[in-house]
């Protein structure tokens, strides 16, 4: 006899090799966009429109997007290894929206999911080091990205005892680090925990769709 762990949730974490050279350029560019759109930098939280692919024309930005696209292709291929038909498939990856967020002063982004896409991601451009964040009054959760298991909605009225203790750890906290890329299914609930630091917490977020050349049709339709 064996126990099967069904319906796994793929979450990938990668490092951008050129982060130390490119991140400062992007942080400066994003602050300029914020100032142009908001008229000031006083607000503790700012989210740009999701049109950065059309708004920003910098070689550093294109290099980051190329890294994101290549990482997505590899991750999605691994996640679908047992679901896609055998043999080579022609796939088209499209980033549907791309935006940045800047937060500080204990600002946060509450629990949410992303629509109109199958995959989403977060890239950390700027944030205080873990050591500095952990020793602040906010503690180790300062600026953390928290993911919630897909059965969260069922736990409110559920009976909890030692028999389902494996369900009671229903969150995954990822410590942000400059140059780190997180890829995850768009349906997965997540939250940016309150952040307070010397540096602003600056991230790039994006949504992606992936289609075969025949659209959403991977397997032949049947009358069954």
N, C-alpha and C positions, 0 to 999 in steps of 0.2 A: 504494500500500500504506500501511497505517496500523496503529499499535499501539494496542490497546485496554487501558485500565487497568480491570480488572474488579473487582467487589465492593468498592466504596469503603467506608470507615468514617467515618460522620459524627460529628464532635466539634464542639460549639458552645460558645463562650465569650461571656458577656454580663455587663454591669455593672448592679447594682441601684441606681437613682438615689438612693434614700432610705437607703442603707447607713450613712452617717455618723450619722444620727439613730436608726436602728433597731438597728444591731448592738450598741451598748453595752447596750441594754435586754435583748436576747436573751442576751448573754454573762452578764449578772447572773442572769437567770432560769435558764439552764442550770446555772450554778454552784450555785444553790439546789437544783435537782433532783439534782445529783450529791451534794451534802451530805446530802440527805434519803435517798437510796438507798444510798450507800456509807458514810455516817457520818463521812467525813473527805475532805480534798482532798490527801492525801499521795501517792497513787499517781500515777505518771508517765503512766499511760494510763487513760482511762475511756471506755466506750461505754454510752450509755443504752439502754433498751428502745426498740423502734421504734413506740411508741404516742404520740408527741408530739402528734399531731393531736387525741387525746382528753385528753392530760395537760395541755397548755398552752392557756390561754384569755386571750390578750393581743391587743389590736388590732395591735400591731407584728408579732406572729407571723402573724396572718391576712393582713396586708399583704404580707409576704414570700411566704407560700404562694400568694397570688393572682398575684404576679409570676412565681413558679416555674411555676405551671400555665399562664399565658399564654405564657411562653417555651417550655415544652414543646410546646404546641399548634402554635406557629409552626415550631419546629424539626422536629417529626415530620411536619408537612405538607410541608415542603421536602424532607426525606429521602425521602418516599414519593411525590413528585410524579409519577414515571414508573411507579409500581407500583399506585397506587390507580386505580379506574375513573374515567373522565371524568365531570365534573359534581360537584355538591355532595354530600358525604357527611355523614350525621349520626353523629358520633363521641362516645364517652363516655370521658373521661380520669379515671382513679382512681389516687390515690396510695396504694399498698398498704402502705407503711411509711415512717416518717420518724423519724430519730434523730440525736443529736449525739455527737461525739467530742471529747475534750480530751486533748492530749498535750504533753509537755515532757520534759526530762531525757534526751534522746536516744531516747525511745520512738518506735516505728514501728508501722505496720500492714502486715503482709506481703502478698504477692501474692494476690489473690482476685478472684472475679467475683460478680455478684449474681443470685440465682434468683427465680423466680416473678414476672418482670416483663420487659418489652421494653426499657425505658429506665431509666437511673439518673442521678443527679446529685450534685454536691458544691457547696455554697455556703460560702465562707470568711467567717466571722464575725470572727475575731480572729487576728492573727499579726504578728510583727515585720516591718518593712519589708525589702525585698529587699537594700538597702544594708547594713542591720544584720546580716541573716542571712549574707550573702556574706562579711563580714569576720570572722565568728566562726570557731572552729576547725573547724566542720562544712563551711564553704565554700558554694559556690553551690547545692549539692544539699540544703542545710538546709531540711527541711520541704516539699520539692518533691513534687508528685503525679506519679508516673511511670506511663504507660500502655505496655502491651506489645502488639506486633502479634499478630494471631490465628494466625500461623504459627510462633510461638515454640516450640511443642512439637516442631516438625519440624527445628529447627536443631541440636539436640544431636548427631545423627549425620550431619548433612548435609555434603556436600563443598562447601567454600567456596573460591572463587577469584575472579579479577577479573570473570569472566563473570556472577556473580550478586552483585556488590558492592552492588546496590540493595537486597538483602535484609539486609545486615549492620547497617544502622541500623534496629533493630527496636524502638526505644523512643521515646516522646514525653514530654518533661519539661515540665510546666506549672508556672510559678512562681505560687504562691498569692498572692492579693492581697485584702485586705479588701473585701467587696462584689462579688466576682467569682463568677459562676455557671458551672459546667461541666456540660454535658449530653452523655451518651454512651450507646451501646448497652450493655445490661446484661451482655452476654457478654464485653465487652472486659476483659482482665486489667489490674489496676492496683494500685498500692501507694503508701502514704504513707511517704515516706523519713524516716529519723530526724530529729528536730527538737530543737533546743536554743535557747531564747530568753528574753528578759526577759518577754515576754507568752506566755501559753499559746496553743498552736495550737488554735483551736476551729472546728469545721466542722459543718455540717448536711448529712446525707446522706438520700437518699430513693430509692424505687423506684416505678415507675408502669406501669400497664397501660392500653392504649387499645383499645377495642372499638367496632365498629359496632353499630347498634341490633339487628342480626340476629346478634349474637355475633361469632364469628370468621369468619363467612361473608361474604366480600366479593364473590367471584365465584360464579356458579351452579355447583353440583355437576354433574358429568357422569358417564356410565357408562364413559367411555373409560379 
